[in-house]
Each structure stands twice: as structure tokens, then as C-alpha cells.
Amino acid sequence: MVNATAHAAGMTLAALPTFDAGHDGRITKGVCGARMTKSVLVLQHVEPEPVGRIAGALESVSASPTIVRVFLGDPVPADLGDASGLIVMGGPMGVYEQDRYPHLADEIRLIQAALKSRKPILGTCLGSQLLASALGSDIRKGKKKEIGWYPVTLSGEAVADPLWMDVPSSFTGFHWHGDVFTLPKGAVSLASSDLTTHQAFRYGGNAYGFLFHMEVTAPMIGEWTRAFEVELAEAGIPSAGILEGIETHLTALQAIGDIVYRRWVSLL
């Protein structure tokens, strides 16, 4: 299945230019050398979880990330201002821990402002949970933590979705979460896994939440296994299996992610 996925995704990506995104998620020089003409606000919760490969998609439409590093104390803006869209990355905290992490409440208010202005939103992992919460969903701990390489199955609605159409209906995703969410009222469920009913959803025409990760690079995954070593130990999940899965699954997953992210940035 992995080889077939890589082939299908590779066929779609063959005509697309490639871009170089550094390990920290900052954009380096792309093949087109385009001048940046728009900005996208990015909320980054922890240092090991930057935008990763999303950076290349942003550069493909001459967009640059304006990164709010909340882990360094950067204040969360009240609105997007002149930014064309909003990206909310992952992190180890829970949406329900707003007493411990007050910035989460500010982020939910910012997401709601972005929804009201109808600007494109992309939430990854914690970002998808914050988006769901902003839309009134319940966020809670799952039955157990879903960390590692597990199959993702697209829903029937994903077949006609602007981001997910023509993507293989099943592929191996990279997961790192313990919380799950109910589907927001009015949203469309786009993907699931054996352990998690809602792995991806769309609200309206331009707000997307992905619980699993497609933005990751091999160095990022390696860094996560070191930075979150205690979490892995508590969950009884050996890092060896995660690292071994990089060679088997990552290339195909990145190819799918590149398709989806390039389609999302077209909404900006």
C-alpha cells in the first residue's frame, strides 16, 4: 500500500516545483526565487513543532509565515490584521488546560475572529483541536495515546473535497496525540483511523483541521522522540518503532501532504 501511495502522490506532484524548508520550518530559497507578497500568521506552541514542509507550500504562492512563538512569550494577536490566513501548529498541552496555558483562550478567540472574517485556517494536531473548540466541540482525552505510524482512511466526503480529492483513500499517517474531539456542528468529517473517529475535518470552504501530521521531516520526528521522551515512556511506546517507520512511510506521507498543503495555500 505504501508503494502505491507514493506512486499515486508522486504522479500528482511531478509537475510541481520543489522548495527547501529548513528543519526549523523557516523558508529558505526556493527554485522560483519569488518575492513574498502576502503573509500568513502561524501560532507555534513549542520549539520542536514548526511549520515543517508547509513552508514550501507557502513559498509556492509567495506567502511568508509571520510566526508567533507562544513558547517564548509572544502575545497572541486579537485578529489577523493584514495576514491572509492562519496556521495553528501542534503542542503537548490540552485545550482544556487554559488555566495553566492562558494563551490557549486567546488562540481560540483569534480562531473565531478568523472564522468570522472567512480567512483560511489550517489547524494541525493541537491546532485542529483548538479549531474544533472554537466551533463549539468538546475536547477530551482519548482511550489511549495514538503515537506512531497508523493507517488513515478518508471519508466518502473527502472524494469531492478541494484539498483531498484524488488522494489515495488510505495511507499511513504519522500520529502524536492523546486528545480527541467531537465533530463541530456543521463540519464535514474527512478522515478517520481505527482509534480516532475524526482525524480531519472541514468547516465551511476554507477552515481545515488535521489531527495527524503530514508536515513532519525526518529531523523533526527524531527531535520529537528526544523532546517528548518522558511521554513515550509513560505511554509504553518505544521510539525505535517510530524512527524505523521513517524509511518505510515518510516519503509517501510527505508527498500527500505536499498536495494537500499546496491546495490549501491556493485559498489564501
C-alpha positions in Angstrom: 0.0 0.0 0.0 2.8 2.4 0.8 4.5 2.0 -2.6 1.2 2.5 -4.4 0.5 5.6 -2.3 3.9 7.0 -3.1 3.4 6.4 -6.8 -0.1 8.0 -6.9 1.1 11.0 -4.9 4.3 11.3 -7.0 2.3 11.3 -10.2 0.3 14.3 -8.9 3.4 16.1 -7.7 5.5 15.5 -10.8 4.7 18.9 -12.4 5.0 20.9 -9.2 8.2 22.9 -8.3 10.1 21.8 -5.2 11.1 24.1 -2.3 13.6 23.8 0.5 12.1 24.2 4.0 14.7 24.2 6.8 14.5 22.0 9.9 13.1 24.9 11.9 10.3 25.4 9.4 11.6 28.7 8.1 11.6 29.1 4.3 14.9 29.1 2.6 15.4 30.0 -1.1 13.0 28.3 -3.4 13.6 27.4 -7.1 11.4 30.2 -8.3 13.0 32.9 -6.1 9.6 34.6 -5.8 9.3 37.8 -3.8 6.9 37.4 -0.9 3.7 39.3 -1.4 1.4 38.1 1.4 1.8 36.8 5.0 0.2 34.0 7.0 0.0 34.2 10.8 1.5 31.0 12.4 1.0 30.0 16.1 3.9 27.8 17.2 3.4 26.3 20.7 6.8 24.5 21.2 10.1 24.8 19.5 10.2 21.2 18.1 6.9 21.7 16.2 7.5 24.3 13.4 5.6 24.5 10.1 8.0 22.0 8.6 7.0 21.2 5.0 4.1 23.6 5.0 6.8 26.3 4.4 7.4 25.1 0.8 3.7 25.4 0.1 3.6 28.9 1.4 6.6 29.9 -0.8 4.9 28.4 -3.8 2.3 31.2 -3.6 4.8 33.9 -2.5 3.5 33.9 1.1 5.7 34.2 4.2 4.9 33.0 7.7 4.7 35.5 10.5 5.4 33.2 13.4 4.0 33.9 16.9 6.2 31.8 19.2 4.0 31.5 22.2 6.6 29.3 23.9 8.8 32.4 24.1 6.0 34.6 25.4 5.0 36.2 22.1 1.5 37.6 22.6 -1.4 36.2 20.6 -2.9 38.9 18.4 -6.6 39.8 18.7 -7.1 39.4 15.0 -5.3 38.6 11.8 -4.8 42.1 10.7 -3.4 42.1 7.2 -2.5 38.4 7.3 -4.1 36.3 4.5 -4.7 33.3 6.7 -4.0 31.5 10.0 -2.0 28.3 10.7 -2.1 26.8 14.2 0.5 24.1 14.9 0.7 21.3 17.4 1.9 21.1 21.0 1.8 18.8 24.1 -0.8 20.9 26.0 -4.5 20.2 26.1 -7.2 22.7 25.0 -8.8 22.2 28.5 -5.6 23.4 30.2 -6.4 27.1 29.7 -5.8 27.8 33.4 -2.2 26.5 33.0 -1.8 27.9 29.5 -3.8 31.2 29.3 -2.7 31.8 25.7 -5.0 29.0 24.6 -8.0 31.1 25.3 -6.5 33.9 23.3 -5.9 31.5 20.4 -9.5 30.3 20.4 -10.6 33.9 20.3 -8.2 34.6 17.4 -9.5 31.5 15.5 -13.1 32.7 16.0 -12.1 36.1 14.6 -10.5 34.4 11.6 -13.7 32.3 11.1 -15.8 35.5 11.2 -13.6 37.1 8.6 -13.7 34.0 6.4 -9.9 33.8 6.1 -8.4 30.4 5.5 -7.4 28.4 8.6 -5.2 25.3 8.9 -5.0 23.6 12.3 -2.6 20.7 12.9 -2.9 18.3 15.9 -3.4 20.7 18.8 -4.3 23.3 16.2 -7.2 21.1 14.9 -8.4 20.7 18.5 -8.3 24.4 19.1 -10.3 24.9 15.8 -12.8 22.3 16.9 -13.1 24.0 20.3 -13.6 27.4 18.7 -16.5 25.9 16.8 -18.1 24.5 20.0 -16.8 21.0 20.1 -15.9 19.0 23.2 -12.2 18.2 23.5 -11.3 15.2 25.8 -8.7 12.5 26.4 -8.9 9.6 24.0 -9.0 5.9 25.0 -5.2 5.8 24.7 -2.5 7.9 23.1 -2.1 7.4 19.3 1.6 7.9 18.7 3.4 6.5 15.7 2.6 5.2 12.2 -1.0 4.2 11.7 -3.4 4.0 8.8 -5.7 6.9 7.9 -8.8 6.3 5.9 -10.5 9.1 4.0 -14.3 9.5 4.3 -16.7 9.5 1.3 -16.9 13.3 1.6 -13.2 13.6 1.1 -13.6 12.4 -2.5 -15.1 15.7 -3.5 -13.1 17.9 -1.1 -10.9 20.6 -2.8 -7.9 19.6 -0.7 -8.3 15.8 -0.6 -9.8 14.8 -4.0 -7.7 12.3 -5.9 -5.6 11.5 -2.8 -5.3 7.7 -2.1 -8.3 6.7 0.1 -6.0 5.0 2.7 -2.4 5.8 3.7 -0.1 5.6 6.7 -0.1 8.8 8.7 2.1 10.0 11.5 0.3 10.5 14.8 1.2 12.1 18.1 -1.9 12.9 20.2 -3.7 11.8 23.3 -6.8 14.0 22.9 -9.7 13.7 20.5 -12.7 16.0 19.6 -16.3 15.7 18.6 -17.1 16.8 15.1 -18.1 20.5 15.1 -21.7 21.2 14.2 -21.9 22.0 10.5 -18.4 20.5 9.8 -17.6 17.7 7.4 -15.5 14.7 8.7 -12.8 13.9 6.1 -10.7 11.1 7.7 -10.5 8.6 10.5 -8.3 5.9 12.0 -9.0 2.7 13.9 -8.5 4.5 17.2 -9.9 8.0 16.3 -13.2 8.7 14.6 -12.3 12.2 13.4 -8.8 12.7 12.1 -9.6 15.5 9.7 -12.5 17.9 9.1 -13.5 20.9 7.1 -15.7 23.8 8.2 -17.2 26.0 5.5 -15.0 26.3 2.5 -11.6 27.3 4.0 -11.2 26.1 7.6 -9.4 22.7 8.0 -8.3 20.7 11.0 -5.9 17.7 10.7 -5.2 15.7 13.8 -2.4 13.7 12.3 0.9 15.1 10.9 1.9 15.5 7.3 4.3 18.4 7.8 7.0 16.4 9.5 10.5 15.8 8.3 12.9 13.1 9.5 14.9 15.5 11.7 11.6 16.7 13.3 10.5 13.2 14.1 13.9 12.4 15.6 13.7 15.6 17.7 10.2 14.7 19.0 11.4 11.3 20.2 14.0 13.1 22.2 12.0 16.1 23.4 9.0 14.0 24.4 10.9 11.0 25.7 9.1 11.0 29.0 5.7 11.0 27.3 6.8 8.0 25.2 8.0 6.1 28.3 4.8 6.8 30.2 2.7 5.5 27.3 4.9 2.5 26.9 5.8 3.4 23.3 9.4 2.6 22.1 11.0 5.3 20.0 12.7 2.6 17.8 9.5 1.8 16.0 8.8 5.4 15.3 12.2 6.0 13.9 12.2 2.8 11.8 8.9 3.9 10.2 10.6 7.0 8.7 12.2 5.0 6.0 9.1 3.0 5.3 6.4 5.6 5.4 7.6 9.2 5.4 8.2 9.8 1.7 4.7 8.7 0.7 3.2 10.8 3.5 5.1 13.9 2.6 4.0 13.6 -1.0 0.4 13.5 0.1 1.0 16.4 2.5 2.6 18.5 -0.3 -0.5 18.0 -2.4 -2.9 19.0 0.4 -0.9 22.0 1.6 -0.4 23.4 -1.9 -4.1 23.2 -2.3 -4.8 24.9 1.0 -2.4 27.8 0.2 -4.4 28.4 -3.0 -7.2 29.6 -0.8 -5.1 32.5 0.6 
